Amino acid sequence: MENYINPFINVESPDNFEQKCLCTLVLDVSGSMSGAPINELNRGLREFYNTVRQDFVASQRLEVSIITFGSQVLMIQTPALTENFTMPTLVADGSTPMVDAVRMAIKQTQQRKEWYKTTGQPYYRPWIILITDGEPDHDQDMETLSKEIRKGVDNKNFLFYAVGVQGYNHKKLASVCHPSTPPLPLQELRFSEFFKWLSASITMVTHSKDGDKLQLPSVNGWTQMEI
């Protein structure tokens, strides 16, 4: 196992001891997302942020993290309750180091879970959401990432969903997804509808108790495929 220093241990104190749900957004900000795609993505993110903040329970339990990939892979928002950050405005530029970004999300998820355990915070299974419109760069190791995702999902370490924006390569994106959750194609640029679905789903999770069986809202408003 790779050795690393968990940046959350002995540095951060919990804001509260509510059961936490970590949602990491891994967002493609490569050059192909310029114009309408990045504008609509930013609008959807702001709506998601505002919706969660308005639900008291969700706002005390949901931690959002944002990793972007374009010219660089950057963690532009470390895991935090919505009251502790302002949703950033994304700018599109660069290539598509998708694999590096998702692997950063997986590593951070494990680190955050360890921090929850160390600080005595119960938690729901974390979510990792990938949104991309293109193919990964040629030097990206899709095969290894696929194994990591399948192992993580099978072991119930996290949930992984991928959303393909117009122009994405469905076959390549499907190759890294778990068979139970294939990529979901975004209709047109319906980011607002997607983030309404995500906020409703996350709110449902944060209001649930351990052992509850949940049926997530329909995805018909933003994709033609059902989960």
N, C-alpha and C positions, 0 to 999 in steps of 0.2 A: 504493500500500500504506500502511496506517495506520502512523504513527510511534508507537513506544512504547519504553519502557525495560524491558529484560528484568531482572526482579528477581533472577534466579538467577545472572546473570553477575557475577563478581568479588565475590560475597558468600558463596557456599556452596562448600565443598570436598567432593568425593566421599567417601563412607564406604568404598567399594571400587571396583574397576574391572571388576566383573562386567558382563556384558551386561544392560541394564536393560529392563524391561517396565513402562510406565506405564499404570495403570488408573485412569481418572477416573470416579467415581460421581457422577452428577447426580441428586439426590434431591428429589422433591416432598414438602415438609413443609407444604403448605397446610392450611387448616382441615379440609378434607374427609378428610384422612388421620388425624384424631383417633381415639383409641380403639384398637380392635384392629389396624387397619392399621399405625399408627406403632409399636405395641408389637411386632408381628411383624417389622416391618422392622428395628427395633433388635436383636431376637433374632437375626435372620439375619445382620446385620452383625457381631455379636460372634462368631458361629460361623465366618464367613468369615475374620475377623481371626485367630482362634485356630488355624484349620486351616493358614493360610499360614505362621504363625509356627513351626509344628511341622515344616515341610518346610525343611531347611537351604538347599537350592539356591534354592527360591522366595523364601525370606525374604531372601536376599542379592541377588535380582534384581528382585523386584516392588516397584514404588513405587506407593503408593495415594494418591489425592487425592480429596477429598470437597467437592462444591459443593451447597449446598441452596438451594431457592427456596420462599418463602412470603411472609411480610411483607417480606423482603428477599432479595436474591441474595447469598449469603455463601460464601466459600471457607473452610470451617471446618477443613480439613486441606490444607495445601500438600503437594506430592509428597514422600513419605518412605517409607523402608523400614519395615516393621511394628515393628521393634525400637525405632524412634525416636518412636513416638506411641502413645497409648491411644485405642481407638475411642470416639468421642463418643456420647452419648445424645441422640437427636433429639427435638425437641418440635414438634408440629404447630400452625400458626397462620398466618393470612393468606390471600393470593390465590395466583395461579399464573403468575408471570413466567417461564414455561418457556423461551422463546426467549432471553431475556437470560442465563439460566443456562447453556444449551448453548453459546452464543457465547463465554461466559467460558471454558468448558472447551476449546473449539477454540483459543482464543488462548493459553491456558496450555499446551496440548499443544505448540504450535509453539515457545513460549518454552523449554519443557523440552527439546525436541529440540535446540535451539540450544545449550543448556547442556551436554547430553551431548557434542555435537560439540566444543565449546570445551574441555571437560575430558578429552577422549579416551576417552569411554565408549561402546562399541557399544550398540546398542539394537534391540529388536524393535519392530514396528509397534504404536503405542499403541492402547489400547482406550478408548472413551468409552461408558459405560453410562447410559442415561436410564431412570429409573423414575418413572412418574406415574400418577395416578388420575383426572385431570380434564382439562378443556379449558384451553388457555392463555388468559390475559387478552386482552380485545378489542384492546388496543393492541400486541400482540405480532406482529412481522413474520414470519409463517410462510413466506412465499414466499422471502424472502431467505435465511432459515436453510436451507431446503430446498436452495437452490443451493449454499450453503457446504458442506453435508454431502455432497451428491453429488460436488462437485468434490474434497473432501478424501478421500473413499473411492475415487473413480476414480483419483486420483493416488497412492493408497496412503500417504497421510499419516497415516491412522488408520482403525480399525475402529469402526463405530457400531452399537450395538444399543439398541433401545427396548423396555421392558417395560411393558405396560399393566395397571394394577391395576383391580379391579372398579369399574365406573362410568366408565372412560375412554372417550374418543371415538376409536374405531379409525380412522375415515376421516381425521380431522384429524391424528392421530399418524402415520398412514401417509403423509400428504402431505409430511412432512419427512424421512422415512426414505429410504435408498437402496433402489431396487427390488429389489436382491438380498437385502436384510435387512428385510423388513416387520416391523411391531410384533409382539411375542410376548405374547399375553394370559396373565397369571398366573392359574392356577387357584386359586380361593378366595383364601386369603392364604398361599400356599406359598412364603414368602420363604426359609425355611430350605432348602427343596429347590432354589430358584433359586441361592442362594449356594453350596450344595454343588456345583452344576454349574459355577458361575463359578470357584470355587477349583480344581476339577479341571481345568477348561479352561486357566486361567492357569498352573497347575503343569505341565501338558503343554507349554505354550509355553515356559516358562522352562527346561525340561529339554531343549528341542530345539536343533538346530544350524541355521545358515543353509542354506536349500535344502530342509529337511525338509518333506514334505507331511503335514499333520496332519488328522486327522478328529476333530472335537470330540465329547465325550460326547453321548449322546442327551438331548434336552430333555423326554422323555416324562414325567418325574417332576413337572414343574411347569407344563407348557403342552401344549396339544393340537396345536400346530404344530411342524413340523420346520424346522430351519435349512437 
